[in-house]
Amino acid sequence: MNQVKCIFLSVPIKINLIIYVLLIPFFYVQTYSFDFDLTPMNIHFYGATVFKDKIFVYGSNGSYLLSTDFGKSWQQFSLHPYGNIFHITSYKDTLWGVLDCGIVIFSFDEGNNWFKKEITLEPDEQVYYILPTEDCLFIRSNKGVYKFDKNLQLISSIKDTLLYINNYIIYDFSENQIPTFKDGIYYSHNEIFKFKRDLLLLSGKYYRGLILIDYDLNKLDTLPTNRHIYTPNYEMINYLFPFDSVLIISTNARTIFKTEDVHSRWDFLFVDTAFLNNNDPNQWSKWPWREYQDEYFFWNNKLFMVINFASDGKYIPSELSINDFELSPIKLYFKEYIKDETDRFCDFVKFRNHFNDRSIAYVPGIYFPRVNATRYLFTKRKSFVGDSIVIIPGLYKTIIQSRDGCFNWNLTSCNAAHFPELILNDSTFIFLNRLPYYNNTSVSFDGGITFQPTELLLDTLYRRIAEVDSLGNIKNIVYENYDTVTYFAIFKQTSAFFIDSSGRGFFIGTNDDFRGYALLNFAYTTDYGKHFKFDSSLKIRTYTNQLLPPKVEKLDGKYIFPLLDYEYPAKWYHTKIYFLDTSFKKVDKIITPEFQMVNQVFPINHSHLILFTIVCDSSNPKYYQNFQIRESFDSGKTSTVLFSFDRNFDLMQYYVHNKDSIFFVVSYPHRLYLFEVKSKSLKLLYEDSVAENMLLMVISDRFYLVGKGLFLENTDRSDLTQWREGKWDYGKPNFESVIFKGNVAIAGLSDSLRPFNYYKITLKKEAPTTVENEVEKRYYTTKFWASEPYPQPAGVP
């Protein structure tokens, strides 16, 4: 991750730019591990702000994205190892922001350097919003409002049950190892609005009007809505737009008012008071039902309305319920307020073009099993650059933007796949959502800063549609050709998945749950997973299992991989080894002997294979008897045992380092082995009877053993049996998973400060140098260590 100079202050701030510049070298604090840069991959965005020529999109894990070229490219930065950045704004030449954990951040030089200071909160108190003014700062927490001077010295505070923000709007999917997120339904209830010398607030504890607090935080009062407008129907204020002399008030009934004095009567903003006025019987005769929603905003002094709704399910396979698959791409656009020259008629009309979501971006829903990630946008926290650039942030690292004034829209980023699957090079990562009945993918081409989800495009389907009259009687049957369909969510599990460096690859789903589309469990891609084409011509059958997913090998025009199969009573558990043509036109398969479950295949050529196999008990096939390494010279039809263990091991990790070195980790007890292909020798490199979830991690040819509370590094690359405890910046790390290639690893981990996330891990970026004898120095330097292409195999018996 790009480093941000961040000064943590525990003394009063003296805002003097000259002193600030001089103090930076002395107060600079790094917040990374001793040897690594750690960048969280799965973050949620909560808002966007524009400051001069920079766009900041801020969110969870103390992180934000920055664009200095108006949204063409992005960089990711971290201000703190934990906490959510819930708000960043600006006042004159200073950026201000808050993290929910009680940290105030600010920058005098456009975000190049940041100060941060922690304010005192109650144990269960969180910070949501900051409002800078000419002489002070107002900060809202979930319990009240604080007033600070510009040195962040507390002046006063006010707390009341009416100001309480209930954290029931925070949802936790941690059992799926996905970051928690905050729903946007009541996002305006977190803000502070200043109109003239008063502070105005909305609250989920007070639906019937406004909360008014004086500038000195001495008095709290309520302003019921029905004192200012005639509203026999229940209307809740959902947003305020304070201008210098006029306050604009919008409600959840789409009504919008204006006033110069919040205590006096509020007037309708629209020139025709019947427009969007549920209390006026004339509105339906003058404005037949159209698409109107209750979110307004101002852009270049013009009033707009956000229209955002979900698909009606046309992307779902025929005769299947939308509630079963919950794919709900959105359609988003703006409507502009217009009125005629006589001021007698007004309306909202569509403003240019709409954003038509084509993403397959399944995420766990709040009320449904699955929804599209693009449903969770914070449109109230969007930002604009002039009259052309629109930035809309959302959860799951989502950014929707237009760079030409809403003529064209682009899904700049969305990572709903959650789980890292493949690293193709230092900048291209593939994520795959392995939750049951999800299977959607995302790809990043910029080192995990932005992600592109798989899009609907390549599959077509005729669907029967019945036209009915007002009584529900069928008038006509039509067949409509929908241009896009997805089948990913039909399958409980991804059996095999692979994408090579050219962008070609495939997905195979399990056949456990036959829903009429079992033969469509194969799909291929030619553009890194941006689009998949489902193909029923290749018959590949497999079932759900708990084994380590097979590593797909590409050799001489074939993708080679094993899949578990089950046939009763002809065969019990066995494996089919597939040889899939890289053109995706043909597949050959070899059936291994029954009771042999081949988990991994290493092909020396198409006939000569090394097989990592679990052998089942012939009398009780569901019982795994032992673990074997076998060799075959006939593509797996028959094989002989090279190494056999007297018990069954769980294969935790399988890593091909080069054509002669295969590392693998087994559990119970945890052991790391090296199998050398040429010599057909097996070496035990490390054993730990108490370790939990031990895994190998290799970054830039440095070898590490990681796990829960485990972080060891190899001390001698010519002897991989030599390990010592490494040093970590925040306690001991807890690794849940890790993948790696070249100079990059992506690990699911947490430590004493960092919450669980999938972190990209790289060595700190400095000029390459030679390896010195004093190995201990690597703990205290940021040098990048050069090394040979591969370490020497361990020389142990």
Helices and strands as residue ranges (DSSP letters): E 5-9, H 17-27, E 36-40, E 45-51, E 54-59, E 63-67, E 75-78, E 85-91, E 94-99, E 103-107, E 113-118, E 127-132, E 137-141, E 144-148, E 154-159, G 161-163, G 167-169, E 170-171, G 174-176, E 181-182, G 187-190, E 193-195, E 198-203, E 206-214, E 220-224, G 225-227, E 237-242, E 247-251, E 256-259, E 267-268, H 283-286, E 296-299, E 302-310, H 322-325, E 330-339, E 346-356, E 362-364, E 370-372, G 373-375, G 379-381, E 383-385, E 389-394, E 398-402, E 410-413, E 420-423, E 429-432, E 441-444, E 452-453, E 461-468, E 474-482, G 488-490, E 494-499, E 505-509, G 518-520, E 522-525, E 533-534, E 553-555, E 558-567, E 571-581, E 587-591, E 596-603, E 609-616, E 624-632, E 640-644, E 650-658, E 661-667, E 670-676, E 681-688, E 695-699, E 702-707, E 710-714, E 723-725, E 734-741, E 744-750, E 757-763, E 768-769, G 775-780, E 784-785
